[in-house]
Amino acid sequence: MYDYFSGKLVFKAPTHVILDVSGIGYHVHISLTTFSQIKDLEQCKLYISFQVREDAHTLYGFATEGERQLFNHLISVSGIGPNTGRMMLSSISPEEIQSAIVNGQVQVIQKIKGIGPKSAQRVILELQDKLKKQGPDALIPLPAAKLSISEEALTALVMLGFGKPQAEKVLNSLVTADPTLSVEALIKAALKRL
């Protein structure tokens, strides 16, 4: 639902911040890892994980996309809730957690407060393959790939419900006829032909 919030840090504590985004103050729970990266900042961008429970809607914020991704992996494990996930990311660095999971180091995970031997084994069992597939650089943010104008238009048309092959064909003919079209103009022209 939310990808990130960018705004002014009105209040900072090791466990949470209040982030003013266009006049709205969001109470965002953070890990110590994130706190150490934002504690000296006045403005920041936090990647958000929005958790909904029967009795609460809670925002968890992370200084990096990689930390949020690891948090979401951790809480996908049965028995690991958002608070435990945050505790794990506060106890040792995301890189150490990833390394321990990939290398099957139960004792490293088990040292974290609130994680017993069974939970540590479950975390490793459920996440080891996922994290191995992502590779050792999974926590390093990738530069956002810049889509070409026709790729952006194609993505928009597919989201609107048009078939990819048909939309691609129309877009190719439009770009061939006028390569200077903006994304909006390209989409509008394609909608007239589809």
TORKOL-4160 file (C-alpha; in steps of 0.2 Angstrom, whole numbers, padded with zeros to 4 digits, m for minus):
194
<pt num="1" X="0000" Y="0000" Z="0000"/>
<pt num="2" X="0014" Y="0012" Z="0005"/>
<pt num="3" X="0031" Y="0011" Z="m0003"/>
<pt num="4" X="0040" Y="0025" Z="0006"/>
<pt num="5" X="0037" Y="0041" Z="0016"/>
<pt num="6" X="0049" Y="0056" Z="0013"/>
<pt num="7" X="0048" Y="0071" Z="0025"/>
<pt num="8" X="0054" Y="0080" Z="0040"/>
<pt num="9" X="0059" Y="0070" Z="0056"/>
<pt num="10" X="0049" Y="0079" Z="0070"/>
<pt num="11" X="0053" Y="0066" Z="0083"/>
<pt num="12" X="0067" Y="0053" Z="0084"/>
<pt num="13" X="0069" Y="0039" Z="0096"/>
<pt num="14" X="0078" Y="0022" Z="0094"/>
<pt num="15" X="0062" Y="0013" Z="0092"/>
<pt num="16" X="0051" Y="0025" Z="0082"/>
<pt num="17" X="0050" Y="0042" Z="0074"/>
<pt num="18" X="0037" Y="0054" Z="0069"/>
<pt num="19" X="0039" Y="0059" Z="0051"/>
<pt num="20" X="0030" Y="0074" Z="0045"/>
<pt num="21" X="0024" Y="0072" Z="0027"/>
<pt num="22" X="0016" Y="0087" Z="0020"/>
<pt num="23" X="0008" Y="0091" Z="0036"/>
<pt num="24" X="0003" Y="0074" Z="0042"/>
<pt num="25" X="0013" Y="0066" Z="0056"/>
<pt num="26" X="0016" Y="0047" Z="0054"/>
<pt num="27" X="0021" Y="0037" Z="0069"/>
<pt num="28" X="0033" Y="0025" Z="0061"/>
<pt num="29" X="0042" Y="0010" Z="0071"/>
<pt num="30" X="0060" Y="0008" Z="0066"/>
<pt num="31" X="0074" Y="m0004" Z="0070"/>
<pt num="32" X="0091" Y="0002" Z="0079"/>
<pt num="33" X="0099" Y="m0001" Z="0062"/>
<pt num="34" X="0088" Y="0012" Z="0054"/>
<pt num="35" X="0090" Y="0024" Z="0069"/>
<pt num="36" X="0109" Y="0023" Z="0067"/>
<pt num="37" X="0107" Y="0029" Z="0049"/>
<pt num="38" X="0094" Y="0043" Z="0052"/>
<pt num="39" X="0098" Y="0049" Z="0069"/>
<pt num="40" X="0108" Y="0065" Z="0063"/>
<pt num="41" X="0096" Y="0069" Z="0049"/>
<pt num="42" X="0082" Y="0082" Z="0049"/>
<pt num="43" X="0074" Y="0076" Z="0033"/>
<pt num="44" X="0073" Y="0057" Z="0027"/>
<pt num="45" X="0065" Y="0044" Z="0017"/>
<pt num="46" X="0059" Y="0028" Z="0025"/>
<pt num="47" X="0054" Y="0013" Z="0016"/>
<pt num="48" X="0037" Y="0007" Z="0023"/>
<pt num="49" X="0030" Y="m0010" Z="0028"/>
<pt num="50" X="0012" Y="m0008" Z="0033"/>
<pt num="51" X="0006" Y="m0021" Z="0044"/>
<pt num="52" X="m0013" Y="m0024" Z="0048"/>
<pt num="53" X="m0019" Y="m0034" Z="0062"/>
<pt num="54" X="m0037" Y="m0035" Z="0070"/>
<pt num="55" X="m0032" Y="m0023" Z="0083"/>
<pt num="56" X="m0019" Y="m0012" Z="0075"/>
<pt num="57" X="m0013" Y="m0004" Z="0059"/>
<pt num="58" X="0006" Y="m0001" Z="0061"/>
<pt num="59" X="0019" Y="0007" Z="0050"/>
<pt num="60" X="0037" Y="0000" Z="0051"/>
<pt num="61" X="0050" Y="0011" Z="0042"/>
<pt num="62" X="0068" Y="0006" Z="0036"/>
<pt num="63" X="0082" Y="0017" Z="0030"/>
<pt num="64" X="0085" Y="0005" Z="0015"/>
<pt num="65" X="0075" Y="m0005" Z="0003"/>
<pt num="66" X="0086" Y="m0020" Z="0007"/>
<pt num="67" X="0082" Y="m0019" Z="0026"/>
<pt num="68" X="0063" Y="m0018" Z="0022"/>
<pt num="69" X="0064" Y="m0033" Z="0010"/>
<pt num="70" X="0073" Y="m0043" Z="0024"/>
<pt num="71" X="0060" Y="m0038" Z="0037"/>
<pt num="72" X="0046" Y="m0044" Z="0025"/>
<pt num="73" X="0055" Y="m0060" Z="0023"/>
<pt num="74" X="0057" Y="m0063" Z="0042"/>
<pt num="75" X="0039" Y="m0059" Z="0046"/>
<pt num="76" X="0033" Y="m0071" Z="0032"/>
<pt num="77" X="0040" Y="m0085" Z="0044"/>
<pt num="78" X="0027" Y="m0093" Z="0055"/>
<pt num="79" X="0030" Y="m0087" Z="0073"/>
<pt num="80" X="0039" Y="m0071" Z="0068"/>
<pt num="81" X="0029" Y="m0056" Z="0070"/>
<pt num="82" X="0033" Y="m0038" Z="0066"/>
<pt num="83" X="0040" Y="m0034" Z="0083"/>
<pt num="84" X="0051" Y="m0049" Z="0083"/>
<pt num="85" X="0057" Y="m0045" Z="0065"/>
<pt num="86" X="0061" Y="m0027" Z="0071"/>
<pt num="87" X="0070" Y="m0035" Z="0086"/>
<pt num="88" X="0080" Y="m0046" Z="0075"/>
<pt num="89" X="0085" Y="m0031" Z="0064"/>
<pt num="90" X="0089" Y="m0021" Z="0080"/>
<pt num="91" X="0100" Y="m0034" Z="0087"/>
<pt num="92" X="0112" Y="m0038" Z="0073"/>
<pt num="93" X="0114" Y="m0030" Z="0056"/>
<pt num="94" X="0103" Y="m0035" Z="0041"/>
<pt num="95" X="0119" Y="m0041" Z="0032"/>
<pt num="96" X="0124" Y="m0052" Z="0047"/>
<pt num="97" X="0106" Y="m0059" Z="0048"/>
<pt num="98" X="0106" Y="m0063" Z="0029"/>
<pt num="99" X="0123" Y="m0071" Z="0030"/>
<pt num="100" X="0118" Y="m0082" Z="0045"/>
<pt num="101" X="0102" Y="m0088" Z="0036"/>
<pt num="102" X="0111" Y="m0092" Z="0020"/>
<pt num="103" X="0125" Y="m0101" Z="0029"/>
<pt num="104" X="0113" Y="m0110" Z="0041"/>
<pt num="105" X="0121" Y="m0103" Z="0057"/>
<pt num="106" X="0107" Y="m0107" Z="0069"/>
<pt num="107" X="0117" Y="m0101" Z="0084"/>
<pt num="108" X="0119" Y="m0083" Z="0077"/>
<pt num="109" X="0100" Y="m0081" Z="0075"/>
<pt num="110" X="0097" Y="m0090" Z="0092"/>
<pt num="111" X="0107" Y="m0076" Z="0101"/>
<pt num="112" X="0094" Y="m0063" Z="0097"/>
<pt num="113" X="0082" Y="m0060" Z="0111"/>
<pt num="114" X="0065" Y="m0069" Z="0109"/>
<pt num="115" X="0072" Y="m0082" Z="0096"/>
<pt num="116" X="0073" Y="m0099" Z="0103"/>
<pt num="117" X="0082" Y="m0114" Z="0094"/>
<pt num="118" X="0066" Y="m0120" Z="0085"/>
<pt num="119" X="0062" Y="m0102" Z="0079"/>
<pt num="120" X="0080" Y="m0100" Z="0073"/>
<pt num="121" X="0079" Y="m0116" Z="0063"/>
<pt num="122" X="0062" Y="m0112" Z="0056"/>
<pt num="123" X="0069" Y="m0095" Z="0050"/>
<pt num="124" X="0084" Y="m0103" Z="0041"/>
<pt num="125" X="0073" Y="m0118" Z="0034"/>
<pt num="126" X="0060" Y="m0106" Z="0027"/>
<pt num="127" X="0072" Y="m0092" Z="0021"/>
<pt num="128" X="0088" Y="m0100" Z="0016"/>
<pt num="129" X="0083" Y="m0104" Z="m0002"/>
<pt num="130" X="0075" Y="m0087" Z="m0005"/>
<pt num="131" X="0090" Y="m0078" Z="0001"/>
<pt num="132" X="0102" Y="m0089" Z="m0009"/>
<pt num="133" X="0092" Y="m0086" Z="m0025"/>
<pt num="134" X="0093" Y="m0067" Z="m0022"/>
<pt num="135" X="0112" Y="m0068" Z="m0020"/>
<pt num="136" X="0124" Y="m0059" Z="m0008"/>
<pt num="137" X="0120" Y="m0042" Z="m0015"/>
<pt num="138" X="0101" Y="m0043" Z="m0011"/>
<pt num="139" X="0103" Y="m0030" Z="0003"/>
<pt num="140" X="0112" Y="m0017" Z="m0009"/>
<pt num="141" X="0099" Y="m0006" Z="m0017"/>
<pt num="142" X="0099" Y="m0007" Z="m0036"/>
<pt num="143" X="0098" Y="0008" Z="m0046"/>
<pt num="144" X="0080" Y="0011" Z="m0052"/>
<pt num="145" X="0080" Y="0006" Z="m0070"/>
<pt num="146" X="0073" Y="0020" Z="m0081"/>
<pt num="147" X="0060" Y="0013" Z="m0093"/>
<pt num="148" X="0059" Y="0020" Z="m0111"/>
<pt num="149" X="0044" Y="0030" Z="m0115"/>
<pt num="150" X="0036" Y="0015" Z="m0125"/>
<pt num="151" X="0040" Y="0003" Z="m0110"/>
<pt num="152" X="0031" Y="0015" Z="m0098"/>
<pt num="153" X="0016" Y="0017" Z="m0110"/>
<pt num="154" X="0015" Y="m0002" Z="m0112"/>
<pt num="155" X="0015" Y="m0005" Z="m0093"/>
<pt num="156" X="0001" Y="0008" Z="m0091"/>
<pt num="157" X="m0009" Y="m0001" Z="m0105"/>
<pt num="158" X="m0007" Y="m0018" Z="m0098"/>
<pt num="159" X="m0012" Y="m0012" Z="m0080"/>
<pt num="160" X="m0028" Y="m0004" Z="m0089"/>
<pt num="161" X="m0032" Y="m0022" Z="m0094"/>
<pt num="162" X="m0026" Y="m0022" Z="m0112"/>
<pt num="163" X="m0017" Y="m0038" Z="m0119"/>
<pt num="164" X="0002" Y="m0035" Z="m0120"/>
<pt num="165" X="0005" Y="m0042" Z="m0138"/>
<pt num="166" X="m0009" Y="m0031" Z="m0145"/>
<pt num="167" X="m0004" Y="m0015" Z="m0135"/>
<pt num="168" X="0014" Y="m0018" Z="m0140"/>
<pt num="169" X="0009" Y="m0019" Z="m0158"/>
<pt num="170" X="0000" Y="m0003" Z="m0158"/>
<pt num="171" X="0013" Y="0006" Z="m0148"/>
<pt num="172" X="0027" Y="0001" Z="m0160"/>
<pt num="173" X="0017" Y="0008" Z="m0175"/>
<pt num="174" X="0014" Y="0024" Z="m0165"/>
<pt num="175" X="0032" Y="0026" Z="m0161"/>
<pt num="176" X="0037" Y="0023" Z="m0179"/>
<pt num="177" X="0025" Y="0036" Z="m0185"/>
<pt num="178" X="0031" Y="0049" Z="m0172"/>
<pt num="179" X="0046" Y="0045" Z="m0161"/>
<pt num="180" X="0044" Y="0062" Z="m0152"/>
<pt num="181" X="0027" Y="0057" Z="m0143"/>
<pt num="182" X="0027" Y="0059" Z="m0124"/>
<pt num="183" X="0021" Y="0045" Z="m0113"/>
<pt num="184" X="0004" Y="0053" Z="m0110"/>
<pt num="185" X="0002" Y="0057" Z="m0129"/>
<pt num="186" X="0007" Y="0039" Z="m0133"/>
<pt num="187" X="m0005" Y="0031" Z="m0121"/>
<pt num="188" X="m0020" Y="0043" Z="m0127"/>
<pt num="189" X="m0016" Y="0038" Z="m0145"/>
<pt num="190" X="m0015" Y="0020" Z="m0141"/>
<pt num="191" X="m0031" Y="0020" Z="m0132"/>
<pt num="192" X="m0040" Y="0027" Z="m0148"/>
<pt num="193" X="m0033" Y="0012" Z="m0158"/>
<pt num="194" X="m0036" Y="m0002" Z="m0145"/>
